[in-house]
Amino acid sequence: MPTIEEAMRRHSSYYVSCVQAAARSFDKLDAEFPQIRESTAWLAQQTDERPLESFLQVAKDLAAYLLRRALHSMLLEYCQSGLQIAGRIKRNPGWLLLLCYEAHWARGEWNLAHTSVQAAIEATRGSDPSTHAQAVLALGRLQLNRGEYGAALETLSKAERLLSEVSDVGGLATAKAEIAAYFLNRLEYRKALALYLEVDQYRRRADPDHLSEHTLLMLGVIYRRLKDHRKAEEYFNKVICIAEGEGNRGALATGLHHLAWVYFDQARLSEAKQLALRAKAIYEDICDPRGGSDVDEQLGRIATEECDLTSAQFFLERSLAVRERLGNEHGVASTLRRLSKFFLKRRNMWKSCKYLLRSLWLYHRLGMLSHQRILGIVRDL
């Protein structure tokens, strides 16, 4: 009769193989996950090198599943255990630090994300070129989202060079998509569209059988900005369909949020509000404060148009507080602009001017106060 030790070893060995075989079969991992958790907990407590190596392999294989299921706290638990194990058996922790970045990023812990990605860059410099290139790319994404545009463009340019050296087509597509997002923020829609179409070609080369939700999403965003609502709605519905089919709740929330903007532009306020509230509920459930703050701004704008000024103030002030905490400066500038319009509707000219001036100053400091943006702000008021 096998001992408890032997039984646990066999049990863990089976589930290590199960995770490797089903790393992209998320429904199967859903069913097996309680057993996988038990097995990996046992592996992490061992002293021999082989089971500890197995733990690291399972953590790597589970990462995509945990991110897709928005189990970010659990991913951090695996990373923290993995970092301790990597130190004990002398393995490079770079990929684990990069996963810490992804988890912190998703949870809105951008300062911790920055610490993790900087550590990943240092850990992989000269030793792991593929992970090093991905870490530099991650830093560029973070800088871009914080409105550090000059630093972000420099970092993304470096990332493109490093990704080319390791022939990472998917990484190059992501880098170009981030640069396209920069031009989108500058309201240079045609340039952003050309870059996103280029990104689409890169992603098709990397994975011909899979449509990227992110590329479809951003094409939808651009067509909406170009006022082609039919095409924008078509792209956002594709995002929603793919996200529902794959159980990707984050992508589903984002698709709903952006489709709500299409309805808002068409003055279909009731439909826009319904979609926005669905998106907000998902973002709250998966603990995504960045997404939640985006929807709060959207709900504030809908409420403003509906002349529900109490709700509008609540949503806009909540959006502003979260964006300030995250360090999302472009988002802060946007919310300040919406608050300016809100106080104008309330005939509070002093507060309206105060928020408008703060918004304009911040856009100017970010290098985003173009003639086109000024005209847009004036028309919106």
N, C-alpha and C positions, 0 to 999 in steps of 0.2 A: 504493500500500500504506500503511495507516495506521501512524503512529508508535506506539511503546509508550505515550506520553502519551495519544494519542487513543484507543487501545484500552482503557486503564485508565479513561479518562473515560466511555466507552460502557459498559464493564463495571460501573462504579460506578453510573451512571445507571440501568441496568437493575435492579440490586439495591436501589436506593433505591425504585424503583417497586414492586418485588416485596414489600418490607417493608410499604409503605403498603397494598398490596392484600391482604396476608395477615397483617395485624397480629394477628388473632384466630384464624388458622388455624395452630395450633401444630405440627401434624404436618408441614405444608408448610415451616414455618420450621426444624423439625428437619432436614429434608433439605437445605435451602439454607444452613444456618447457616455452614459453613466458607467458602463464597463470600461471604456477607454480611460475615463477619469480615475477609476480605481486602479487600473493597471499602471498608469503613469505616476500616480502617487507612490506606488510600491517601488517603481524603478528609481525615482528620485531619492529614495531612502537607502539605496544600496551603496556599497563601498567599492565593488569591483568596477573596472573601467567599462566592461562590455555593456552592462545594463544602463550605465550612465550615458554611454554613447547612444543607446537605443532611445533614451529619454529625449536627447537633443534631436534625434531624427524625427521622432513623433511630433515634437514641438514645431519643427520646421514644416512637416507635412500638414499639420493642423492649422497653420497660420491663415491660409486662405479661407478655410471654413469658419474660423472664429471671427475673422473680419467681415465675411459675408453675413454671418448671423448676428453681427453687432455685439459679440461677446467680448468687448474690449477689456473689461476688468479681468476676465478669465485669461485673455491673452497676456496681459501684464503679469499675472500669476505664473504662467508658464515661462515667460521671459525672465522673471526674477529668479525662479528656480534654475533655469538654464544658465543664467549668468554665474550663479554660484558653482554649478557643475563645471562650466567651461573653465572657471578659475582653478578648480581642483584638478582637472585632467589636462590642463594646459592647452585649451583650444581657443582659437580666435573668436572673440565675442561679437565681432562686427555685425553679423547678420541678426543677432539677438537684439543688439542696440537699435538697429534699424526697425525691427518689429516693435520695440518699445516706442520709437518715434511714431509709428503708424497708430498705435493704440492711444497714445497721449494726444495726437492730432485729432483723432476721431472723438475723443472725450472733451475737446476744447481746452486741453491743458497745454497751451502753445509754448509756454516757457519751459516746461518739462520736455516737450517735443524737441525744442531747440537744443537743450542739454544733451538729449539722447542722440540726436543726429550729428552733433559736433563730435561726440565720443565715438560714434560709428565711423566717421571720416578719419579720425586719428587712428583708430584700431585697425583699419583696413589699408591705410596708406602704405604702398609698396609691398603689400602681402596678399591682397585679395582685390584685384582690379575691377571685377564685375560688381561686387558689393560696394566698393569704393565709389564707382560711378553712380550707382543707385543712391548712395548716401548724399553725394553732391547734388544730384537731382532733387532729392527730398528737401535739402536745405534751400534750394532755389524756389521750390514750391511754397515753403513756409514764408520765405522773405517776400514773395509776391503777394501772398494773402495778407501779410501784415502791412502792405503798402510801402515796403522798402524797395522801390522799383529799380533804382540804380544798382544796388547790390544784387538784386534778384536777376537782372539781365546779365550781369557779369558772371554770376554763379551758374546760370542756365547755359550760357555760352561755353563755360568750362565743362559742364555736364555733357553737352552735346559732343565735345571733342573726346571725352573719356568714353562715352557710350559707343561712339564710332569705332574706337580702338578695340573694343571687346565685341563688336558686331551685335549690339543689343538693339534690335529694330523696335521692339516694344518700348524700350526706354527712350529711344529717340522720338518716337511718336508722342510720348508723354511730355518730353521737353518742348517740342514744337507746339503742343497744345497749350502749355503754360505761357509761352511767348504769344500765342494767338490770344489768350485771355488778357494779356497786357494790352494789346491793341484794341480788344473789345472794351476794356475799361477806359481807353482813350477815345472811345466812340469812333474809331476807324474801322467801320464795319466791313468794308470791302477787303481791306488787308487781312482782317481777322478771318473772313470767310475763305479767302485763298489759302491761308495757313491751315485752317481746319479741314479743307478738302485734301490738302497734302497729308495731313495727319491721318485722314481716313485711308489713304493709299498705303501709308506705313502700317497701319493696324491690319489691313487686309493681307499684307505680305506676312506679318507676324502670325496671324491666325485667320486664314481664309474662310473658315467655317463659322466664325463668331462675329456678330455685330457688336461693336463697342457702344455700351449705353452712354458713356461720356461723350464720345464723338457725336452721336445722334443728338444728345442733349444740347451740346454747344452749337451745332448747326441749327437746331430749333431756336435757340436764343438769338442767334444772328438774324434768322429770317423774321423773327418777331420784331427785332429792332428795325429791320428794313420794312416793317409793316406788311409783310407777306404772311398774314395770319393763317391762311389755309395750309401753307407749307409748314409753318411752325407747329400748328396743331397736329399735323401728320407725324412730324418727328417726335413730338412729346408723347403722342399715343404709342408710338413704337417703343419708346423708352419704358413706358408704363407696362406695356405688354411683356417685354423681355424681363423686366424686373419682377413682375408677378410670377412669370413662368419659372424663374430661377430662385425665387424666394429672397430676392435682394431688397430688403426693406428700405435701406438708405436710398438706393436708386429710385425706388417706388415713390418715396416721399418727395424727392427732388423733382421727379417727373410731374407729380401732382402739383407741386408748388409753381413750376414754370407754366404748366397748362393753365393754372389759375390766372397767371399774368395775361395770357392770351385773351381769356374771357374778360378780364378787367379792362383791357384795351378796347374791347368791343362793347363796354358798358353792360356786360352780363354779370352784374355784381352779385346776385344771389348764387349763381353757379360758381363764380370765382371764390366766394366765401366758403361754400361747401367743400371745394377741393382744398382750399388753404387750411381749413380746420382738420381735414383728414391728414394732410401733410404734417401739421403741427403735432397731432396725436402720435404719429409714428416717430417723429424726431424726439419727442419727449420719452417715448417708450425705449428708444435705442440710445438715449442719453447723448444726443448730438446738439450741443448748445449753439453751434454755428448755424446749422439748418434752422433751429428754432427761432433764432434772432432774425433770420431772413424772412421767415413767415410772419413774425410779429410786425415787421415793417410793412409787409404786404397787408396784413389784417388792419393795421393802422390806416393805410391808404384807402382800403375799402370802406372802413368806418367813416373816414373823413368825407368821402364822396356820398355816403349815405346820410351825412349830417348827424351821425351818432358820435358826437364830439367827446363824450365821456369815455367810450370804448376806444376811440382813436387815440386819445392822450395816454391811456393805459398801455396799449400795445406799442406805441412809438417810444414811450419812455422805457419800457421793458427792453425793447430792441436796443436802444441806445446804451443801457446799462450793461447788457451782455457783450455788445461789440466793444465797448470801452474796456471791459475786463479781459476780453480775448486779445486786445491790441489790434483789432481789425479796423485800421484807420480809414480805409476807403468806405467801409460799411458805416463807420461813425459819421463821415461827411455826408453820406446819403441820408441817414436818419435825421441829422440836423436839418437838412434841406426840407424833409417832410414835416418836421416839427415847425419850421418856419411857415409853411403853408397852413398847417393846422391853426397856429396862433393868428394868422391873417384872417382865417374864417371866423375866429372868435373876436375879431376886431381889436386884438391886443398888438398894436403896431410895434411897441417897444420890444416885446419878446420875439415877435416875428423877425424884426431886423437883427436882433441879437443872434438868433439861431442861424439866420441867413449869412451873416458876416462870419460866424464861426465856420460854417460849411464852406464858404468861398475861400477863407484863409487856409483851411485844411486841404481842399482840392489844390490850391496854389502850392502849398508846401510839398504835396505829393507829386507835383508836376502834371496834374490832371485838369487844370483850369483852362481848357481850350475855349476858343471863340464859340465853337459849336455847343459846348456844355453850358456856357453862359446864356446863349440863346434859348437852350432847352429849359433852363431854370426860369428864365423870364416868362417863357410861354406857359410853363406849368403854373406859375403864380397867377 
